Amino acid sequence: MTLRTWTIDPAHSNFQFIARHMVVAKVIGRFDRFKGTLELDPERPETGSIDVSVETASVNTNAADRDNHLRSPDFLSVEEFPAMTFQSTGIVVNSPTHLTVNGNLTLRGITKPVVLDARRLGLLTDPWGQSRILFHVRTTLNRIDFDIRWNKALDNGGWLVSERVEIELDVQATSPKS
């Protein structure tokens, strides 16, 4: 194969995050609008690159008040920073199904290196003749690194919102049949 352009299919992909609330409970949310491309040769993924953009205003935790707070300057500041972006800087093949993707995440105008743990789930042709490549991706971020500092102290000595945020993506990307 050769280097091909793969477009993330938002109807069959998801971007989820998990943060701890009041030390032990989990708040699970997602971003509903994102787009991206992978320049990738499935037989030689280390030669590829990834570029993704997420609309920060599309944050959704199924709680309108919390979502509005997440959109505010206390957290994502979506009016000033309408998108977060990821651009890969390198891909390491650990095994036929396991990749490490190094890149830069820009959130709230701050760019930091991040490492993504990616599992390749498959490469197939769908019933409409498009090639699809599927990945499950995970990482953990510290929101303080992106100047997201809002919090409240709890009586037990903990904090209302965790600094660590787990990120999970299920990605399906398509490329015209070659």
Secondary structure, 3 states (H helix, E strand, C coil): CCCEEEEECHHHCEEEEEEEECCCEEEEEEECCEEEEEEECCCCHHHCEEEEEEEHHHEECCCHHHHHHHHCCCCCCCCCCCEEEEEEEEEEEEECCEEEEEEEEEECCEEEEEEEEEEEEEEEECCCCCEEEEEEEEEEEEHHHHCCCCCCECCCCCECEEEEEEEEEEEEEEECCC
